[in-house]
Amino acid sequence: MTSIAVEKPNQAQPNTVPPILTAPVAPLFIRMAMPIIFGLMINGLFNFVDAIFISQAVGTYAIGGVSAAFPIQMIMISMSAMLGSGMASIISRRLGADLDEDASQVFSASMMLAALLGLIFSLLIVFFRYEIFALLQLPAALLPHAIAYLTPIAAIGLISFCHGSMSECLRAQGLNGQVFKLMASMAILNIILDALFLFVFNWGVPGAAWATAISITSAFFYAFYLLRTGNHRVRFTLSQFKLIPDIHKEALALGLPVFLSYTGFAMMLMMVNIALVKVGGDQAELLISAHGILNRTFMLIFLPVLGMMIAFQTFAGFNYGAMRYKRVFEVLKVALVISSIYSLIWSLIMIFFSEFLFQLFSADNALINSASDIASIVFIGFTTTGIAMICPALFQAIGYAKPAIILNALHNYVLLLPTLIIFSSIFSVNGIWWTFPLIDVMSALIIAIYTWRIIQKFNSKASF
């Protein structure tokens, strides 16, 4: 079992204690989470609307191609999220301990690493995109759309990585209102450009991709403006814009759980697509498209849970840095209850009424029926999402990467592949879909038991 020691800040607390350390936990958690959730929802809405526009303007194969390209995009997002979330964990604890200069150094050095890795990823994906899709065994009918969508988005890797780190810096300071403005402006611009490029200019899938790329670039400049103006505790300094191995090592270790979570989702999409090509027969293209619109819908539904996790992580990191441990575990309980109730409501909606949502994408009855059939199975295990997200975030927030890595890796890296192989071999296409509720329940049970035992051990060591 992992041993947890109490971290003590090396600087006295500020005279003015911020509300995050004193206000009632449940109301404050909700107030912190709501701007993040609204921002994520608006930001996620453009992915949802993007899929609707592509499906309506170009067709079923187009959304299939975009869905096939999405795992590669998710890998880029996962790398950016690893850098940003790991950095944010350090910054939150530094600010909780009143170490503002250290937090600024962490941010400036992290921007350098984000720029470097973003450029490397852009070059690799753009130059080897055909080879990547060949390895994924993508059907020929979907390949042109996948290439057209991926190329512009991959080309701006440096900008998107830096934008992610700047957004996380705002979030780590508790500036959720500014994060909301940033995400909302990007989403609204993307939706407007989507409509213009697809329905006015008739640019097809490349138009949707360029709408996303332009929106991310605009958000990058807006984030830079937000960080350069106003009274921020964390500042970018050019003298610290360099590689600092000690900072990067800690940030990467703390961000690795998020990377594993996001990349695991991308790997899941890839493995499902490959399995559908093998066992789906003539229906493979249709099933890939149906799974694509399901996943766009799933992501929109999932984002409030992610917003709760982000708010929880900030809350827990600040209070842990200030040695207010009771509040850390109190907010854990609040976050688990609220996220579980939310997940249960959406599970019931998607199991029994999902066809009404999928009708937004297309008038193709075969596509709608296929997506509804998939949703009625895979959403059976969605009720466990709160446990799977919030519990690993506890360990990341307090700076203990190993338990967070173990728990985040469990679902997609330990359980998914063997279960998917066995079930698809025995039960064909239906076996693919039944894989998900099974491993959702299994992983949530293991995570809950592991977290409970760690908390009990912490309680026996820490003084409250």
C-alpha positions in Angstrom: 0.0 0.0 0.0 1.2 3.5 -0.8 2.6 5.4 2.1 1.4 9.0 2.4 3.3 11.7 4.3 2.0 15.1 5.2 3.4 17.9 3.1 4.4 21.0 5.1 4.7 24.4 3.3 8.0 26.2 3.7 6.5 29.6 4.0 4.0 31.2 6.4 0.4 31.5 5.4 -0.8 34.9 4.2 -2.6 37.2 6.6 -5.8 37.2 4.6 -7.1 33.7 4.3 -9.0 33.1 1.0 -12.5 31.7 0.9 -11.3 28.5 -0.7 -9.7 27.6 2.7 -12.6 28.7 4.9 -16.0 28.8 3.2 -18.6 26.0 3.6 -17.4 23.2 1.4 -20.5 22.1 -0.5 -21.7 25.6 -1.6 -18.2 26.6 -2.5 -17.5 23.5 -4.5 -20.7 24.1 -6.5 -19.8 27.7 -7.1 -16.3 26.7 -8.2 -17.6 23.9 -10.5 -20.4 25.7 -12.3 -18.2 28.2 -14.3 -15.9 25.3 -15.3 -18.8 23.1 -16.3 -20.5 25.9 -18.3 -17.2 26.6 -20.0 -16.6 22.9 -20.8 -20.1 22.5 -22.0 -19.9 25.4 -24.3 -16.5 24.2 -25.4 -17.8 20.7 -25.8 -20.9 21.9 -27.6 -18.8 22.9 -30.6 -17.6 19.3 -30.9 -21.2 18.2 -30.7 -22.4 20.8 -33.2 -19.4 20.2 -35.4 -20.4 16.5 -35.7 -24.1 17.5 -36.5 -23.0 20.0 -39.1 -20.6 17.5 -40.8 -23.2 14.8 -40.8 -25.9 17.0 -42.3 -23.7 18.9 -44.7 -21.5 16.1 -46.0 -23.0 12.7 -45.0 -22.6 9.5 -43.0 -19.2 8.6 -44.3 -17.9 12.0 -43.5 -18.7 11.7 -39.8 -17.2 8.2 -39.9 -13.9 9.6 -41.3 -13.9 12.4 -38.7 -14.6 9.8 -36.0 -11.6 7.8 -37.2 -9.4 10.9 -37.0 -10.6 11.8 -33.6 -8.4 9.3 -31.6 -5.3 11.0 -33.1 -6.6 14.4 -32.1 -7.3 13.0 -28.7 -3.7 11.9 -28.3 -2.6 15.4 -28.9 -5.2 16.7 -26.4 -4.0 14.1 -23.9 -0.3 15.3 -24.1 -1.4 18.9 -23.8 -3.6 18.0 -20.8 -0.8 16.1 -19.1 1.5 19.1 -19.3 -1.2 21.5 -18.2 -2.8 19.5 -15.4 0.5 18.5 -13.9 1.6 22.1 -13.9 -1.7 23.2 -12.4 -1.3 20.7 -9.5 2.1 22.2 -8.6 0.9 25.8 -9.0 -2.2 25.3 -6.8 -0.2 23.9 -4.0 2.5 26.6 -4.3 -0.3 29.3 -4.2 -1.9 27.5 -1.2 1.4 27.8 0.6 1.8 31.4 -0.5 4.8 30.7 -2.8 3.8 33.0 -5.8 7.3 33.4 -7.3 7.8 29.6 -7.4 4.4 29.3 -9.1 5.4 31.8 -11.7 8.6 29.9 -12.4 6.7 26.7 -12.8 4.3 28.3 -15.3 7.0 29.9 -17.4 9.1 26.8 -17.6 6.0 24.7 -18.4 5.2 27.0 -21.4 8.6 26.2 -22.9 8.0 22.4 -22.7 4.5 22.8 -24.1 5.8 24.8 -27.1 8.5 22.2 -27.8 6.4 19.1 -27.5 3.5 20.8 -29.5 5.9 21.4 -32.4 7.3 17.9 -32.3 3.8 16.3 -32.3 2.7 18.6 -35.2 5.6 17.5 -37.4 5.2 13.8 -36.6 1.4 13.6 -37.3 1.4 15.8 -40.4 4.3 14.0 -42.1 3.1 10.4 -41.2 -0.7 10.8 -41.3 -1.2 8.3 -44.1 1.0 5.7 -42.4 -0.9 6.2 -39.1 -4.3 5.5 -40.8 -2.8 2.5 -42.6 -1.9 1.0 -39.2 -5.4 1.7 -37.9 -6.8 -0.3 -40.9 -9.2 2.5 -41.8 -11.7 1.6 -44.5 -11.0 3.3 -47.9 -14.3 5.1 -48.0 -13.5 7.0 -44.7 -9.8 7.8 -45.4 -10.1 11.0 -47.4 -12.4 12.6 -44.8 -10.1 11.5 -42.0 -7.0 13.0 -43.7 -8.9 16.2 -44.5 -10.0 16.7 -40.9 -6.8 15.8 -39.1 -4.2 17.8 -41.1 -5.2 21.4 -40.2 -5.7 20.5 -36.5 -2.4 18.7 -36.2 -0.6 21.5 -37.9 -1.2 23.9 -35.0 0.1 21.7 -32.2 2.5 24.3 -30.8 -0.4 26.8 -30.5 -2.9 24.3 -29.0 -0.4 23.0 -26.4 0.5 26.5 -25.2 -3.1 27.5 -25.1 -3.8 24.4 -22.9 -1.1 25.4 -20.4 -2.3 29.0 -20.2 -5.9 27.9 -19.6 -4.7 25.6 -16.9 -2.7 28.4 -15.3 -5.9 30.5 -15.0 -7.7 27.5 -13.5 -5.0 26.8 -11.0 -5.3 30.3 -9.6 -9.1 29.8 -9.1 -9.9 32.2 -11.9 -12.8 30.1 -13.2 -14.7 33.1 -14.6 -11.8 33.9 -16.9 -11.5 30.2 -17.9 -15.2 30.3 -18.7 -14.8 33.4 -20.9 -11.9 31.7 -22.7 -13.6 28.5 -23.4 -16.9 30.1 -24.3 -15.4 32.5 -26.8 -13.5 29.6 -28.5 -16.7 27.5 -28.8 -18.9 30.2 -30.1 -16.3 31.2 -32.7 -16.0 27.6 -33.8 -19.7 27.1 -34.2 -20.0 30.3 -36.3 -17.1 29.3 -38.5 -18.4 25.8 -38.8 -21.8 27.1 -40.1 -20.0 29.6 -42.5 -17.5 27.1 -43.9 -19.8 24.2 -44.3 -23.2 25.7 -45.3 -22.1 29.0 -47.0 -18.8 28.2 -48.6 -19.4 24.4 -48.9 -15.9 23.5 -47.9 -16.9 20.1 -46.5 -14.8 18.3 -43.9 -11.7 20.6 -44.4 -13.9 23.6 -43.6 -14.9 22.0 -40.2 -11.2 21.3 -39.5 -10.1 24.9 -40.3 -12.9 26.2 -38.2 -11.5 24.3 -35.2 -7.9 25.4 -36.0 -8.8 29.1 -36.3 -10.8 28.9 -33.0 -8.0 27.4 -31.1 -5.5 29.9 -32.4 -7.8 32.8 -31.5 -8.3 31.3 -28.0 -4.5 31.2 -27.6 -4.1 34.9 -28.2 -7.1 35.6 -25.9 -5.5 33.5 -23.1 -2.2 35.4 -23.6 -4.1 38.7 -23.2 -5.9 37.5 -20.0 -2.6 36.4 -18.4 -0.9 39.7 -19.3 -3.7 41.9 -17.9 -5.3 42.0 -14.5 -4.0 41.2 -11.0 -2.7 37.7 -11.3 -0.6 35.9 -8.7 1.1 33.9 -11.4 3.1 35.7 -14.1 4.9 34.7 -17.2 8.6 35.7 -17.1 10.9 35.4 -20.2 13.9 34.7 -18.1 12.3 31.5 -16.8 11.0 30.5 -20.3 13.4 27.5 -20.5 13.6 23.8 -19.7 13.9 23.2 -16.0 14.2 19.4 -15.6 13.1 19.3 -11.9 9.9 21.2 -12.6 9.1 19.1 -15.7 9.8 15.8 -14.0 7.3 16.7 -11.2 4.7 18.1 -13.6 4.9 15.1 -16.0 4.6 12.7 -13.1 1.5 14.5 -11.7 0.0 14.9 -15.2 0.6 11.3 -16.2 -2.8 10.2 -14.8 -4.6 12.6 -17.0 -2.5 11.6 -20.0 -3.3 8.0 -19.3 -7.0 8.8 -19.0 -7.3 10.8 -22.2 -5.0 8.5 -24.2 -6.9 5.6 -22.9 -10.0 7.1 -24.4 -8.2 7.5 -27.7 -6.9 4.0 -27.6 -10.4 2.7 -26.8 -11.8 4.5 -29.9 -9.0 3.0 -32.0 -9.5 -0.5 -30.7 -13.2 -0.3 -31.2 -12.8 0.8 -34.8 -10.3 -2.0 -35.5 -12.6 -4.5 -33.9 -15.5 -3.2 -36.0 -13.5 -3.6 -39.2 -12.8 -7.2 -38.2 -16.2 -8.4 -37.1 -18.6 -5.8 -38.6 -18.5 -7.0 -42.2 -20.4 -4.8 -44.6 -21.8 -2.8 -41.7 -18.3 -1.6 -40.5 -18.5 1.9 -42.0 -22.0 2.4 -40.6 -21.1 1.2 -37.2 -18.0 3.3 -37.0 -20.1 6.3 -38.0 -22.8 5.4 -35.4 -20.1 4.9 -32.7 -18.7 8.3 -33.8 -21.9 10.3 -33.1 -22.4 8.3 -29.9 -19.0 9.4 -28.7 -19.6 13.0 -29.5 -22.8 12.8 -27.5 -21.0 11.0 -24.7 -18.3 13.6 -24.5 -20.9 16.4 -24.1 -22.6 14.4 -21.3 -19.3 13.6 -19.7 -18.0 17.1 -19.5 -19.9 18.2 -16.3 -18.2 15.3 -14.5 -14.9 16.5 -15.8 -15.7 20.0 -14.6 -16.5 18.6 -11.1 -13.2 16.8 -11.1 -11.3 20.0 -12.1 -13.0 22.0 -9.4 -12.4 19.3 -6.9 -8.7 19.1 -7.8 -8.2 22.8 -7.4 -10.1 22.8 -4.1 -8.2 19.8 -2.7 -4.8 21.1 -3.9 -5.3 24.5 -2.2 -6.5 23.0 1.1 -3.8 20.3 1.1 -1.1 22.9 0.5 -2.5 24.9 3.5 -2.7 21.7 5.6 -6.5 21.8 5.9 -6.9 18.1 5.5 -10.5 17.7 6.8 -11.7 20.0 4.0 -10.0 17.8 1.4 -11.9 14.7 2.4 -15.1 16.7 2.9 -15.0 17.9 -0.7 -14.3 14.4 -1.9 -17.6 13.2 -0.4 -19.5 16.2 -1.9 -18.0 15.7 -5.4 -18.7 11.9 -5.4 -22.4 12.4 -4.4 -23.1 15.1 -6.9 -21.3 13.4 -9.8 -23.0 10.1 -9.1 -26.5 11.6 -9.1 -25.8 13.4 -12.4 -24.4 10.2 -14.0 -27.5 8.2 -12.9 -29.9 10.7 -14.5 -28.0 10.6 -17.9 -27.7 6.9 -17.8 -31.5 6.5 -17.7 -32.0 9.1 -20.5 -29.5 7.5 -22.8 -30.7 3.9 -22.2 -34.3 4.7 -22.9 -34.5 7.9 -25.0 -31.2 8.3 -26.9 -32.8 8.2 -30.4 -34.2 11.7 -29.9 -30.7 13.1 -29.5 -29.3 11.1 -32.5 -32.0 12.5 -34.7 -30.2 15.8 -34.5 -27.3 14.3 -36.6 -29.1 12.8 -39.5 -32.3 11.6 -41.1 -30.6 8.2 -41.8 -32.7 5.7 -39.9 -30.0 3.1 -40.1 -27.5 5.4 -38.4 -29.9 6.6 -35.7 -31.0 3.0 -34.9 -27.4 1.7 -34.7 -26.3 4.6 -32.4 -29.4 4.0 -30.2 -28.7 0.3 -29.9 -25.1 1.0 -28.9 -26.1 3.7 -26.3 -28.7 1.4 -24.6 -25.8 -1.0 -23.7 -22.7 1.2 -23.1 -24.5 3.7 -20.8 -25.4 0.9 -18.3 -22.1 1.5 -16.6 -22.0 5.3 -16.8 -23.3 5.6 -13.3 -19.8 4.8 -12.0 -18.1 7.7 -13.9 -17.9 9.9 -10.8 -15.9 7.3 -8.8 -13.6 6.7 -11.8 -12.9 10.4 -12.2 -12.9 12.0 -8.7 -11.0 9.4 -6.8 -7.8 9.4 -8.9 -8.0 13.2 -9.0 -7.6 13.2 -5.2 -4.1 11.7 -5.4 -3.1 14.0 -8.2 -4.3 17.1 -6.3 -2.2 16.3 -3.2 0.9 15.4 -5.2 0.9 11.6 -5.1 1.2 10.5 -8.6 1.6 6.7 -8.2 -1.9 5.9 -6.9 -3.4 8.3 -9.5 -1.5 6.6 -12.3 -2.6 3.1 -11.1 -6.2 4.1 -10.9 -6.4 6.0 -14.2 -4.6 3.1 -16.0 -7.0 0.4 -14.7 -10.0 0.9 -17.0 -8.4 1.3 -20.5 -5.0 -0.2 -20.0 -5.6 -3.2 -17.8 -9.2 -4.3 -18.4 -10.3 -3.0 -21.8 -8.1 -4.8 -24.3 -8.4 -8.4 -23.0 -12.1 -8.0 -22.4 -12.7 -6.4 -25.8 -10.8 -9.2 -27.6 -12.6 -12.0 -25.7 -16.1 -10.5 -26.0 -15.8 -9.5 -29.7 -14.4 -13.0 -30.6 -17.3 -14.7 -28.8 -20.2 -12.3 -29.2 -19.2 -10.4 -32.4 -20.4 -6.8 -32.6 -22.6 -7.0 -29.5 -19.7 -8.2 -27.5 -17.8 -5.0 -28.3 -20.6 -2.9 -26.7 -21.1 -5.2 -23.6 -17.4 -4.8 -22.9 -18.0 -1.2 -21.6 -20.5 -1.7 -18.8 -18.6 -4.7 -17.6 -15.3 -2.9 -17.2 -16.9 0.3 -16.0 -18.3 -1.6 -13.0 -15.2 -3.6 -12.4 -12.8 -0.6 -12.4 -15.1 1.6 -10.3 -15.3 -1.1 -7.6 -11.5 -1.6 -7.5 -11.0 2.2 -7.5 -13.4 2.7 -4.6 -11.8 0.0 -2.5 -8.3 1.3 -3.2 -9.2 4.9 -2.4 -11.0 3.9 0.8 -8.0 2.0 2.1 -5.6 4.8 1.2 -7.8 7.3 3.0 -8.0 5.1 6.1 -4.2 4.9 6.1 -3.9 8.6 5.7 -6.3 9.2 8.6 -4.2 7.1 10.8 -1.0 9.1 10.0 -2.3 12.7 9.6 -3.2 15.0 12.5 -6.5 16.8 12.1 
